[in-house]
């Protein structure tokens, strides 16, 4: 191994330090020159104005002339031997300087109306990106966008800054059609996203007017919309462009944060509309008529689905009260499970699982084991909301099992057994919560709590009996299903007996206790008799004549 390594090193030659490699020092110096020169331009525009040096017109004119000279010099140097690096640095400095000049004319001096300033800035940025495409230089496009975005906040911190950053985001859109420049994806998106997030936080924490909040909302919508358009254009040409999908995910973050600026109704409306748009994008691959026109690869659909799920989660928490949040979450989980089973989508099933888990945590906060076990806690926390939550949870369990079969998660016997056992235990808990909640709703007192627990025990035993009888019928035809059903039935029987003797015997009184024991006893006798007969018949068939 050592000899082989020495041979490779001999072929490659001695390792050259990074600072001696061709073009490294020139690139470092060029980038440093871009930064220092543009800082000088900013000083000319901002610091000179603060100190009162020169007048506004000489400052702006000097910046414009200087930027034009730099761009012209870059175009002259380009094409000469060794002039590529210098041309990119000069052109990037000049274009970014011209962009900052327009920002100052629009915000600091007010010489240009905002709309005119945005249009002129768009023209300058688009010209810079167009020159980068002509020179086939991603570095030029990245430098123009990045430097202009980083130094614009030095010129102004007003709300117009968001618009100028969005202009930079828009100016780089056409590149997606002809070039695979992933770094440009990032630098055109991150500055607008970060600035908009800061504006959202400032509006939420500060005393911003309603109009200001709506302007920030418009900026967040624009960032998300431009991110979506850019990603769709990119993946339409290059289906494997994951960077485009990731930048779209980042672009959705400000809009997901904007509901915190508004009252509940407006925030819910914003989240609902955004969720509808994102989930529509995620569902486009399943729409045969639109899928041929708008190509949405799996990774972009997944990003849209996850972002849409976050927006839908905001809707659930914003549109409901604390007691009814689990019901809303379970209903959303049901919808995703239906889509997952119909389209065999594991992504949709995973999102449904997350909603179901969050809903279960919220449900247990109101109807936890301690609440079900103590009468005073149950009367204080259980009611119509917990009853609806239990029903919704039972529906999620049923549809979830169907979805698991459609997706092939329970093909093996061991997997099916595990799913049935876990699902059965969860279902029994929800049945108990439902029974106790209904008892309290109907009677409104201690009798309802006791009656609910008595009915729950009977339901447990009835479910166990049904599972055992089903397994006994299937014993000869489908032995694997029969074994799973019998195992589940016996487990539930053991749980029902444990509850009967450990909880009901000490809690229930009078007719309820007697009824629970009678029903459970009769069902045990029925199952025991049927169990013995089934295995006797199986033994008789096995004996030779």
C-alpha positions as CSV (number, residue, x, y, z in Angstrom):
1,X,0.0,0.0,0.0
2,X,2.8,2.4,0.9
3,X,4.7,1.7,-2.3
4,X,1.5,2.2,-4.4
5,X,1.0,5.6,-2.6
6,X,4.6,6.6,-3.4
7,X,4.1,5.7,-7.0
8,X,0.9,7.8,-7.3
9,X,2.7,10.7,-5.6
10,X,5.6,10.3,-8.1
11,X,3.3,10.4,-11.0
12,X,1.4,13.5,-9.7
13,X,4.6,15.2,-8.7
14,X,5.2,17.1,-5.4
15,X,2.2,18.6,-3.7
16,X,2.0,22.3,-4.3
17,X,0.8,24.6,-1.4
18,X,-2.6,26.2,-2.0
19,X,-1.1,29.7,-2.1
20,X,1.2,28.7,-5.0
21,X,-1.4,27.2,-7.2
22,X,-2.2,28.9,-10.4
23,X,-4.9,31.6,-10.1
24,X,-5.5,31.3,-6.3
25,X,-3.7,34.5,-5.2
26,X,-5.2,36.5,-8.1
27,X,-8.7,35.4,-7.2
28,X,-8.2,36.2,-3.5
29,X,-6.8,39.7,-4.4
30,X,-9.6,40.3,-6.9
31,X,-12.3,39.4,-4.3
32,X,-10.6,41.6,-1.7
33,X,-10.4,44.4,-4.3
34,X,-14.1,44.1,-5.0
35,X,-15.0,44.4,-1.3
36,X,-12.7,47.2,-0.5
37,X,-13.7,49.3,-3.5
38,X,-17.4,48.9,-2.9
39,X,-16.9,49.8,0.8
40,X,-15.3,53.0,-0.6
41,X,-18.4,53.6,-2.8
42,X,-20.7,53.1,0.3
43,X,-18.6,55.6,2.2
44,X,-18.9,58.0,-0.6
45,X,-22.7,57.7,-0.6
46,X,-23.4,57.4,3.1
47,X,-20.6,58.6,5.3
48,X,-19.9,61.7,3.1
49,X,-23.6,62.5,3.4
50,X,-23.6,62.2,7.1
51,X,-20.5,64.4,7.4
52,X,-21.8,66.9,4.9
53,X,-19.0,66.6,2.5
54,X,-19.8,67.6,-1.1
55,X,-23.4,67.8,-2.2
56,X,-25.8,65.0,-3.0
57,X,-25.4,65.4,-6.8
58,X,-21.6,65.2,-6.8
59,X,-21.6,62.1,-4.6
60,X,-24.2,60.3,-6.7
61,X,-22.6,61.4,-10.0
62,X,-19.1,60.4,-8.8
63,X,-20.4,56.9,-7.8
64,X,-22.2,56.5,-11.2
65,X,-19.2,57.6,-13.2
66,X,-16.8,55.4,-11.2
67,X,-19.1,52.4,-11.6
68,X,-19.3,53.0,-15.4
69,X,-15.6,53.2,-15.7
70,X,-15.1,50.0,-13.8
71,X,-17.6,48.1,-16.0
72,X,-16.0,49.5,-19.2
73,X,-12.5,48.6,-18.0
74,X,-13.7,45.1,-17.2
75,X,-15.1,44.6,-20.7
76,X,-11.8,45.8,-22.2
77,X,-9.7,43.5,-20.1
78,X,-11.9,40.5,-20.8
79,X,-10.6,38.3,-23.5
80,X,-7.0,39.2,-23.0
81,X,-4.4,36.8,-21.7
82,X,-4.9,36.3,-18.0
83,X,-7.6,38.9,-17.9
84,X,-10.5,36.7,-16.9
85,X,-10.1,37.2,-13.2
86,X,-9.6,41.0,-13.4
87,X,-12.5,41.4,-15.8
88,X,-14.9,39.6,-13.5
89,X,-13.7,41.7,-10.5
90,X,-13.9,45.0,-12.3
91,X,-17.3,44.3,-13.8
92,X,-18.8,43.0,-10.6
93,X,-17.5,46.0,-8.7
94,X,-18.9,48.5,-11.2
95,X,-22.3,46.8,-11.5
96,X,-22.8,46.4,-7.8
97,X,-21.7,50.0,-7.3
98,X,-24.3,51.2,-9.8
99,X,-26.9,49.2,-8.0
100,X,-26.0,50.8,-4.7
101,X,-26.1,54.2,-6.4
102,X,-29.8,53.5,-7.3
103,X,-30.6,52.4,-3.8
104,X,-29.2,55.6,-2.4
105,X,-31.1,57.8,-5.0
106,X,-34.3,56.0,-4.1
107,X,-34.1,55.8,-0.3
108,X,-31.6,58.4,0.9
109,X,-32.3,61.3,-1.4
110,X,-35.8,60.4,-2.8
111,X,-34.9,61.5,-6.3
112,X,-36.5,58.4,-7.8
113,X,-40.1,57.2,-7.0
114,X,-39.9,53.7,-5.4
115,X,-41.3,51.9,-8.5
116,X,-38.9,53.7,-10.8
117,X,-36.0,52.9,-8.5
118,X,-36.9,49.2,-8.4
119,X,-37.2,49.1,-12.2
120,X,-33.9,50.8,-12.8
121,X,-32.2,48.5,-10.2
122,X,-33.7,45.5,-11.9
123,X,-32.3,46.6,-15.2
124,X,-28.8,47.0,-13.7
125,X,-28.9,43.7,-11.9
126,X,-30.3,41.9,-14.9
127,X,-27.6,43.5,-17.0
128,X,-24.9,42.2,-14.7
129,X,-26.4,38.7,-14.7
130,X,-26.7,38.9,-18.5
131,X,-23.1,39.8,-18.8
132,X,-22.2,36.8,-16.6
133,X,-24.2,34.5,-18.9
134,X,-22.4,36.0,-21.9
135,X,-19.1,35.4,-20.3
136,X,-20.2,32.0,-18.9
137,X,-19.1,33.1,-15.5
138,X,-21.0,32.0,-12.4
139,X,-18.5,33.9,-10.3
140,X,-19.5,37.2,-11.9
141,X,-23.2,36.6,-11.3
142,X,-22.6,35.5,-7.7
143,X,-20.4,38.5,-6.9
144,X,-22.9,41.0,-8.4
145,X,-25.8,39.6,-6.4
146,X,-24.0,38.8,-3.2
147,X,-22.0,42.1,-2.9
148,X,-25.0,44.2,-3.8
149,X,-27.2,42.3,-1.2
150,X,-24.6,42.6,1.6
151,X,-23.9,46.3,1.2
152,X,-27.5,47.5,0.5
153,X,-28.4,47.4,4.2
154,X,-25.5,49.8,4.8
155,X,-27.2,52.3,2.5
156,X,-30.7,51.9,3.9
157,X,-32.5,49.9,6.5
158,X,-36.0,51.1,5.5
159,X,-38.7,48.7,4.3
160,X,-37.6,49.4,0.7
161,X,-34.5,47.3,1.4
162,X,-36.7,44.2,1.1
163,X,-37.8,45.3,-2.3
164,X,-34.3,45.8,-3.5
165,X,-33.2,42.4,-2.3
166,X,-36.2,40.8,-4.0
167,X,-35.2,42.6,-7.2
168,X,-31.9,40.9,-7.0
169,X,-33.7,37.6,-6.4
170,X,-35.8,38.2,-9.5
171,X,-32.9,39.4,-11.7
172,X,-31.3,36.0,-11.5
173,X,-34.4,34.0,-12.5
174,X,-33.7,33.8,-16.3
175,X,-30.4,32.0,-15.5
176,X,-32.3,28.9,-14.4
177,X,-33.4,28.3,-18.0
178,X,-29.9,28.0,-19.5
179,X,-27.3,27.5,-16.8
180,X,-26.8,25.1,-13.9
181,X,-25.4,27.6,-11.4
182,X,-26.3,26.3,-7.9
183,X,-24.3,28.9,-6.0
184,X,-26.4,31.6,-7.6
185,X,-29.5,29.8,-6.3
186,X,-28.3,30.3,-2.8
187,X,-27.0,33.9,-3.0
188,X,-30.1,35.2,-4.7
189,X,-32.4,33.6,-2.1
190,X,-30.7,33.9,1.3
191,X,-30.3,37.7,1.6
192,X,-34.0,38.3,0.8
193,X,-35.1,35.5,3.2
194,X,-33.0,36.7,6.1
195,X,-34.0,40.4,5.7
196,X,-37.7,39.5,5.5
197,X,-37.4,37.3,8.6
198,X,-35.8,40.2,10.5
199,X,-38.6,42.4,9.3
200,X,-41.2,39.9,10.5
201,X,-39.5,39.7,13.9
202,X,-39.3,43.5,14.2
203,X,-42.9,43.9,13.3
204,X,-44.0,41.3,15.8
205,X,-42.0,42.6,18.7
206,X,-42.2,46.3,17.9
207,X,-45.1,48.7,17.5
208,X,-45.5,48.4,13.8
209,X,-48.6,49.8,12.1
210,X,-51.1,47.5,10.3
211,X,-50.0,48.9,6.9
212,X,-46.4,48.1,7.7
213,X,-47.2,44.6,8.6
214,X,-49.1,44.1,5.3
215,X,-46.1,45.4,3.4
216,X,-43.8,42.8,5.2
217,X,-46.4,40.2,4.3
218,X,-46.3,41.3,0.7
219,X,-42.5,40.9,0.7
220,X,-42.7,37.4,2.2
221,X,-45.2,36.4,-0.5
222,X,-42.9,37.8,-3.2
223,X,-39.9,35.9,-1.8
224,X,-41.8,32.6,-1.7
225,X,-43.4,33.2,-5.2
226,X,-40.0,34.0,-6.8
227,X,-38.5,31.0,-5.1
228,X,-41.2,28.8,-6.4
229,X,-41.0,30.1,-10.0
230,X,-37.2,29.8,-10.0
231,X,-37.3,26.2,-8.7
232,X,-40.0,25.2,-11.2
233,X,-37.9,26.7,-14.0
234,X,-34.8,24.9,-12.8
235,X,-36.3,21.5,-12.3
236,X,-38.1,21.7,-15.6
237,X,-34.7,21.7,-17.3
238,X,-32.8,19.6,-14.8
239,X,-35.0,17.2,-12.9
240,X,-32.1,16.3,-10.5
241,X,-31.5,19.9,-9.4
242,X,-31.9,19.4,-5.6
243,X,-30.4,22.8,-4.8
244,X,-33.4,24.5,-6.5
245,X,-35.8,22.5,-4.2
246,X,-33.7,23.3,-1.1
247,X,-33.6,27.1,-1.9
248,X,-37.4,27.0,-2.4
249,X,-37.8,25.4,1.0
250,X,-35.7,28.3,2.5
251,X,-37.8,30.8,0.6
252,X,-41.0,29.6,2.2
253,X,-39.8,30.3,5.8
254,X,-40.6,34.0,5.9
255,X,-44.2,33.4,4.8
256,X,-44.6,30.6,7.4
257,X,-43.5,33.1,10.0
258,X,-45.8,36.0,9.0
259,X,-49.0,34.8,10.8
260,X,-47.3,35.8,14.1
261,X,-47.6,39.4,13.1
262,X,-51.4,39.4,12.9
263,X,-54.5,38.5,14.9
264,X,-55.7,35.0,14.8
265,X,-58.2,35.4,11.9
266,X,-55.8,37.0,9.5
267,X,-53.0,34.6,10.5
268,X,-55.2,31.6,9.8
269,X,-56.2,33.0,6.5
270,X,-52.6,33.5,5.4
271,X,-51.6,30.1,6.5
272,X,-54.6,28.4,4.9
273,X,-54.0,30.0,1.5
274,X,-50.3,29.2,1.6
275,X,-51.0,25.6,2.6
276,X,-53.5,25.3,-0.3
277,X,-50.9,26.6,-2.8
278,X,-48.1,24.4,-1.5
279,X,-50.1,21.2,-1.3
280,X,-51.4,21.9,-4.8
281,X,-47.8,22.0,-6.0
282,X,-47.1,18.8,-4.1
283,X,-50.1,17.1,-5.8
284,X,-49.2,18.2,-9.4
285,X,-47.4,14.9,-10.2
286,X,-50.6,13.1,-9.6
287,X,-52.7,15.3,-11.9
288,X,-52.2,13.7,-15.3
289,X,-53.3,16.8,-17.3
290,X,-51.0,19.2,-15.5
291,X,-48.1,16.9,-14.9
292,X,-47.1,17.0,-18.5
293,X,-47.1,20.8,-18.6
294,X,-45.4,21.5,-15.3
295,X,-42.8,19.0,-14.3
296,X,-42.5,18.6,-10.6
297,X,-39.9,16.0,-9.6
298,X,-40.2,14.1,-6.3
299,X,-37.8,16.2,-4.3
300,X,-39.6,19.4,-5.1
301,X,-43.0,17.8,-4.4
302,X,-41.6,16.6,-1.1
303,X,-40.4,20.1,-0.1
304,X,-43.8,21.6,-1.1
305,X,-45.6,18.9,0.9
306,X,-43.5,19.4,4.1
307,X,-43.8,23.2,3.9
308,X,-47.6,22.9,3.2
309,X,-47.9,20.6,6.2
310,X,-46.2,23.2,8.4
311,X,-48.7,25.8,7.1
312,X,-51.6,23.4,7.8
313,X,-50.2,22.9,11.3
314,X,-50.4,26.6,11.8
315,X,-54.0,26.6,10.6
316,X,-54.9,23.8,13.1
317,X,-53.5,25.7,16.1
318,X,-54.8,29.0,15.0
319,X,-58.3,28.1,14.0
320,X,-59.1,25.9,17.0
321,X,-59.0,26.1,20.8
322,X,-56.7,24.1,23.0
323,X,-59.4,21.5,23.7
324,X,-60.2,20.9,20.0
325,X,-56.7,21.0,18.5
326,X,-56.3,17.2,18.6
327,X,-59.6,16.8,16.6
328,X,-58.2,19.1,13.9
329,X,-54.9,17.4,13.8
330,X,-56.5,13.9,13.6
331,X,-58.7,15.1,10.7
332,X,-55.7,16.4,8.8
333,X,-53.9,13.1,9.5
334,X,-57.0,11.3,8.1
335,X,-56.7,13.3,4.9
336,X,-53.0,12.6,4.4
337,X,-53.6,8.9,5.2
338,X,-56.3,8.8,2.5
339,X,-53.9,10.3,0.0
340,X,-51.1,8.0,1.1
341,X,-53.2,4.9,0.6
342,X,-54.7,6.0,-2.7
343,X,-51.4,7.2,-4.2
344,X,-49.1,4.8,-2.3
345,X,-47.1,7.8,-1.1
346,X,-44.8,7.2,1.9
347,X,-44.2,11.0,2.2
348,X,-47.9,11.6,2.8
349,X,-48.0,8.7,5.2
350,X,-45.1,10.2,7.1
351,X,-46.8,13.6,7.3
352,X,-49.9,11.9,8.6
353,X,-47.9,10.1,11.2
354,X,-46.5,13.4,12.5
355,X,-49.9,15.0,12.7
356,X,-51.3,12.0,14.4
357,X,-48.4,12.0,16.9
358,X,-48.9,15.7,17.7
359,X,-52.6,15.2,18.0
360,X,-52.1,12.2,20.4
361,X,-49.8,14.3,22.6
362,X,-52.4,17.0,22.7
363,X,-55.2,14.5,23.5
364,X,-53.2,12.9,26.3
365,X,-52.7,16.3,27.8
366,X,-56.4,16.4,28.5
367,X,-57.2,12.7,28.7
368,X,-54.1,11.1,30.1
369,X,-54.1,8.0,32.2
370,X,-54.2,10.0,35.5
371,X,-57.3,11.8,34.2
372,X,-59.1,8.6,33.3
373,X,-58.2,7.0,36.7
374,X,-59.4,9.9,39.0
375,X,-63.0,11.0,39.0
376,X,-62.4,14.6,39.9
377,X,-59.8,15.0,37.1
378,X,-62.1,13.3,34.6
379,X,-65.1,15.5,35.5
380,X,-62.9,18.6,35.1
381,X,-61.2,17.8,31.8
382,X,-63.3,15.3,29.8
383,X,-66.2,16.3,27.7
384,X,-67.4,16.7,24.1
385,X,-63.9,17.6,22.8
386,X,-62.3,14.5,24.2
387,X,-65.1,12.3,22.9
388,X,-64.7,13.8,19.4
389,X,-60.9,13.4,19.8
390,X,-61.3,9.7,20.7
391,X,-63.6,9.0,17.8
392,X,-61.1,10.8,15.4
393,X,-58.2,8.8,16.8
394,X,-60.1,5.5,16.3
395,X,-60.7,6.6,12.7
396,X,-57.0,7.4,12.2
397,X,-56.1,3.9,13.6
398,X,-58.5,2.2,11.2
399,X,-57.4,4.2,8.1
400,X,-53.8,3.9,9.1
401,X,-53.9,0.1,9.1
402,X,-55.5,0.2,5.7
403,X,-52.8,2.6,4.5
404,X,-50.1,0.4,6.0
405,X,-51.5,-2.6,4.0
406,X,-51.5,-0.5,0.8
407,X,-47.9,0.6,1.3
408,X,-46.7,-2.9,2.1
409,X,-45.8,-2.2,5.7
410,X,-47.6,-5.3,7.1
411,X,-46.8,-8.0,4.5
412,X,-44.8,-10.1,7.0
413,X,-46.7,-11.8,9.8
414,X,-44.4,-10.3,12.5
415,X,-45.0,-6.8,11.2
416,X,-48.8,-7.3,11.1
417,X,-48.7,-8.7,14.6
418,X,-46.8,-5.7,15.9
419,X,-49.1,-3.2,14.2
420,X,-52.2,-5.0,15.4
421,X,-51.0,-5.2,19.0
422,X,-49.9,-1.5,19.1
423,X,-53.0,-0.3,17.3
424,X,-55.2,-2.5,19.5
425,X,-53.8,-1.1,22.7
426,X,-54.2,2.4,21.4
427,X,-57.7,1.7,20.3
428,X,-58.7,0.3,23.7
429,X,-57.3,3.4,25.3
430,X,-59.4,5.6,23.0
431,X,-62.5,3.5,23.6
432,X,-62.0,4.0,27.4
433,X,-61.6,7.7,26.9
434,X,-64.7,7.8,24.7
435,X,-66.8,5.8,27.1
436,X,-65.8,7.9,30.2
437,X,-66.3,11.1,28.2
438,X,-69.7,10.1,27.0
439,X,-70.7,9.0,30.5
440,X,-69.7,12.4,32.0
441,X,-71.5,14.3,29.1
442,X,-74.7,12.4,29.5
443,X,-75.0,12.3,33.3
444,X,-72.7,15.1,34.3
445,X,-71.6,13.5,37.5
446,X,-69.9,10.6,39.3
447,X,-72.4,8.1,37.9
448,X,-71.2,8.9,34.4
449,X,-67.6,8.3,35.3
450,X,-68.4,4.9,36.8
451,X,-70.7,4.0,34.0
452,X,-68.1,4.9,31.4
453,X,-65.5,2.6,32.9
454,X,-67.9,-0.2,33.2
455,X,-68.9,0.1,29.6
456,X,-65.3,0.3,28.6
457,X,-64.5,-3.0,30.3
458,X,-67.4,-4.6,28.5
459,X,-66.2,-3.2,25.1
460,X,-62.7,-4.5,25.8
461,X,-64.0,-8.0,26.3
462,X,-66.4,-7.7,23.3
463,X,-63.4,-6.7,21.1
464,X,-61.4,-9.6,22.5
465,X,-64.2,-12.0,21.8
466,X,-64.6,-10.8,18.3
467,X,-60.9,-11.2,17.6
468,X,-60.8,-14.7,19.1
469,X,-63.9,-15.9,17.1
470,X,-62.5,-14.4,13.9
471,X,-59.2,-16.3,14.5
472,X,-61.0,-19.5,15.2
473,X,-63.0,-19.3,12.0
474,X,-59.9,-18.6,10.0
475,X,-57.7,-21.3,11.6
476,X,-58.1,-23.8,8.8
477,X,-58.2,-21.4,5.9
478,X,-55.6,-18.7,6.7
479,X,-53.5,-19.9,9.6
480,X,-51.3,-16.8,9.7
481,X,-54.2,-14.4,10.0
482,X,-55.8,-16.7,12.6
483,X,-52.7,-16.7,14.7
484,X,-52.5,-12.9,14.7
485,X,-56.1,-12.6,15.6
486,X,-55.9,-15.2,18.3
487,X,-52.8,-13.6,19.8
488,X,-54.4,-10.2,19.8
489,X,-57.7,-11.5,21.3
490,X,-55.9,-13.2,24.1
491,X,-53.9,-10.1,24.9
492,X,-57.0,-8.0,25.0
493,X,-58.7,-10.6,27.2
494,X,-55.8,-10.4,29.6
495,X,-56.0,-6.6,29.6
496,X,-59.8,-6.7,30.2
497,X,-59.5,-9.1,33.1
498,X,-56.7,-7.0,34.6
499,X,-58.8,-3.9,34.4
500,X,-61.8,-5.8,35.8
501,X,-60.0,-6.9,39.0
502,X,-57.5,-4.2,39.5
503,X,-59.6,-1.1,38.7
504,X,-63.3,-1.9,38.3
505,X,-63.5,-4.0,41.4
506,X,-62.2,-1.2,43.6
507,X,-64.0,1.7,41.8
508,X,-67.4,0.5,40.5
509,X,-70.3,-0.3,42.8
510,X,-73.7,-1.8,42.7
511,X,-75.2,-2.8,39.4
512,X,-72.3,-1.6,37.3
513,X,-69.8,-3.9,39.0
514,X,-72.2,-6.8,38.7
515,X,-73.0,-6.0,35.1
516,X,-69.3,-5.8,34.2
517,X,-68.5,-9.1,35.9
518,X,-71.5,-10.8,34.3
519,X,-70.8,-9.6,30.7
520,X,-67.1,-10.5,30.9
521,X,-67.9,-13.9,32.5
522,X,-70.4,-14.8,29.8
523,X,-68.1,-13.8,27.0
524,X,-65.3,-15.8,28.6
525,X,-67.6,-18.9,28.7
526,X,-68.6,-18.3,25.1
527,X,-65.0,-18.0,23.9
528,X,-63.8,-20.9,26.0
529,X,-66.4,-23.2,24.7
530,X,-65.8,-22.2,21.1
531,X,-62.1,-22.4,21.6
532,X,-62.3,-26.0,22.9
533,X,-64.6,-27.1,20.1
534,X,-62.4,-25.6,17.4
535,X,-59.3,-27.4,18.5
536,X,-61.2,-30.7,19.1
537,X,-62.5,-30.5,15.5
538,X,-59.0,-29.8,14.3
539,X,-57.6,-32.8,16.3
540,X,-60.4,-35.0,14.9
541,X,-59.5,-34.1,11.3
542,X,-55.8,-34.8,12.0
543,X,-56.5,-38.4,13.2
544,X,-56.2,-41.2,10.5
545,X,-59.4,-43.2,9.7
